[in-house]
């Protein structure tokens, strides 16, 4: 990721709402976009963020989706200029304990960056020496989703070592019925 600017990985297709929009309309917009939230804008400037968690908190407190976006939004996420390094975005995400970083220049918001964008924009993994050999054919496991009778549903007691059907958690240890009373 060395030297990759955030403009290369940012999501230019984000949901934006106004702080004066009705909360109900904003929720519909977020749902229609199949998004997890919306950047709250005043003109071209970010003034907050409305996540699905913010909506649920507001709904729990108010009992309805009444009110405006400004009543439920949280503070604006941290921002970076488009030429900032991806590493700076990662630092901002973790240090501010936020899910998004706003990418903006002096004229307004250009996009958002989240952890998924950073992973997608990261470097290609270095090829291992084995990867240069002819790849083995990967066949799907036919047992996925089906019960497998070759494995037992029993576990080992952490006290006596016996194989038991049902273990219980006693003082942080998984124990069989015989050891529960000891």
N, C-alpha and C positions, 0 to 999 in steps of 0.2 A: 504494500500500500504506500510505499515511500513516494511522496511527492504527488500523489493522485489528488487533484482538486475535488472538492465536494460537488462542483457543478457536473462532474462526470458520473456521479452516483445518485444525485438527488432525484426525488420524485417530483416531476413538474405537474403531475396530474393529482392535485390534492383538492379536498372539499373545503370550500370557504363559505362562511356565513357572517352575518353582521350581528353585533351585540344587541341591536334593537329588534332583530327577527324574533318571531314567537318561538318558544322552545319546541312546541309541537311541530311547527314547520321545519325547524332545524333537524329534529329527529327523523322526520320523513326524508329529508335531503340526505342525511347520513345513511339511512337504510337503503335508499334508492341507489346510492353510489357503492353500496356494500363496503363501507368504510368503518373504521373503529372510532372515528371522531372527525372534528372539523376545526380548521384554523379560523379564529374569530378575527375579522378584519374591520378596520375603520378606514375607508378609502383603500389605499394600497398598503397600509401599515398593519402589521399583526398586533393585536391588543390582548389576545388570550387564546385559549384552546378549550374546546368542548369535547370531552371524551364520553364514551358510553358510561364510564364509571361516574362522571360528573352528573350525567342525566339520572342515573339510578340514585345517587345521593340526594339530588334535588327532589326526585319523586318520593323517596322515603321521608324526607323532611316536610315537604309541602303536601304530599298526598295526591298530587296531580301534576300534569305537565303545563300548568299555568305559568305565565310570566314570560320574560324575554331571555334570550341566550345569556345576556349580561348577568342575570340572576344566578346562573348555574356554572358559568365558565370558570376556569382556573387561570392563573397567571400565564402570560405569554411564555412559550418555551424560549430557551436561549437561542441566539442567532449567530450566524457566521456569514462572512462574505463568500461569494462563489469561488474565489481563488484560494480559500483556506484549504489546508490539507485534510484528508480524510481522518488522519490521526487526531486532528483537533476536534473533529466532530465526535469521534469516539470518546475523547476526554470529556467533552461537554455533556454527552449523554450520561456518562457515569458520574461525573462530579455533581451535576445538577439533579441527578436521580429523576430523569425525565425520559419520555419515550421518543421525543422528536427534537430536532434542531431545525430552526427556520433558516433558510438560505435567502439572504436579501442583499440588495445593493442599495445605493442611495435613492433609488427610484421606486422601490417597493419589493414585495415578496416574489421570489423566483421559484421556490419549491420548498420541500421538506426532506429531511434525512432522518431515517430511523435505523435501528440495528440491522434490519433485514437488508436495507440498501447498502450498508457498509459491508455486509457479508457478500452480497452479490458483486460488489465492486472491488472486492479484495483480489489479491494476486492469485494466479492459478497455482495450485499446489505443485511443488517440485515433484517430478516423476521419480519414483523409486527405481532402482536398478531392475527389480523384478518386473515393473510395468513395461519395460522395454522388450521383455520376452513376449512370446506369443501369448495373448490373454486366454485364460481358460474360459470355456463356455459357462456362463452363469445360468443355471437352471433353477426355476422357482421351486420352492418347497411345497409339495403337494399337500402337506399336512396342515398348512396354515389355515386356521379357522375351524379345524376338525379336531375332535377329541383324539388323543393319542393314548392308547391303552398300554403302551410299553413303559410308561412312567407311572410311578406310584404317587398317590396323593398323600402319602405319609411323610412325616418329617422326623428329625432326630431331636430327642430331648437334650437340652443343654446341661442337664444335671446328671442323668444316669446314662445317656447315650443310646437309649432304647428307641426303636422305630415305633412311632405312635401315630394314630389317625388324627387326633385333635390335640393341639398344643395350646396352652394358655400363657399369657404374659404375666409373670410374677416377678416383681422387682426388676424389670428390664430383661428377664431371661425367659426363653420359651421352654416350658416344662410340660411333661406328660401328666396325666391324671394321678398317677402313683406318687410323683414327686411334688405335687401341689401341696400336699399335706405335710411334707417333711420340713 
